[in-house]
């Protein structure tokens, strides 16, 4: 059946036709909601509401725009309403100053204010740009640094930048989606560019990983995993950049620099009292490593920490963002 036939059948009440109609857009719409909201669970809720609204209002779809544009318009406005109801999501570095590694790390916050990781297998992204109008590669647009920068934007600027520069919508399409003018869209886009560029590194992780090459990246990951599993603090620290950042959401404490990293690692996650097993994972289009702390014999292993590594151009590790106590089940199925 063509899209037009599926739409007619869905309007007549055929839920199967509607499911077939929207299924090709499901994963990409989830990724769009994640960019807007910075949370896996919030994104899934927003996408579900998007499809519910689309089902209820399908008879109003006049095909003046594409089905894709119509669905993204609904999703964007669902996300804008969700943003009004909850605090901005951030990473610890945007929440407060670095901590003293000689003092106890702070307890997790009760409220949900942290950006969450997103599983690669739910993204459905191709390499390259989403379209000729896009500015950011699809995989760049889910990297942790990019998601964090987006969350610092006012909600409508965030929507404009994502629709225009990530999804490649025209200025007129963005204006229609947000019920504003193309002039207002380009004004918001310019402000968004300035703000985002201040928070992004000079090179995306996609660019850095390509320049380092698969073989070198694989050696970096293997060396890091071997050192972490064996509790080799010196080797881990030797792999870090001078001003490396270690963060552990949902704990607000984070550390900067080699000496702070050494003190924290030796007394915390790499202390000899812990037994660890690491394995590769896939999240946010960048290097991800799952960490299991081994308990008593016979106890099932459980993924406790998901580490996202951000590499510098020279191959050193610029950031380790270790998601601790976050719902990690979506990442647990990878070998």
Secondary structure, DSSP 4 states (H G I P E B T S, - for coil): --HHHHHHHHHTT-HHHHHHHHHTTHHHHHHHHHHHHS-HHHHHHHHHHHHHHHHHTGGG--SSS-HHHHHHHHHHHHHHHHHHTSPPPB-HHHHSPPPPTTSPPPPBPSS--B----BGGGT-PPSS-SSTT--S-TTGGGSHHHHHHHHTS-HHHHHHHIIIIIS---HHHHHHHTTS-HHHHHHHHHHHHHHHHHHS-SS-HHHHHHHH-HHHHHHHHHHHHHHHHHT-HHHHHHTEEEEEEEE-TTB--EEESHHHHHHHHHHTTT-TT--EEEEEEEETTEEEEEEEE--STTPPP-EEEEEEEEE-TTS-EEEEEEEESS--GGGTT--
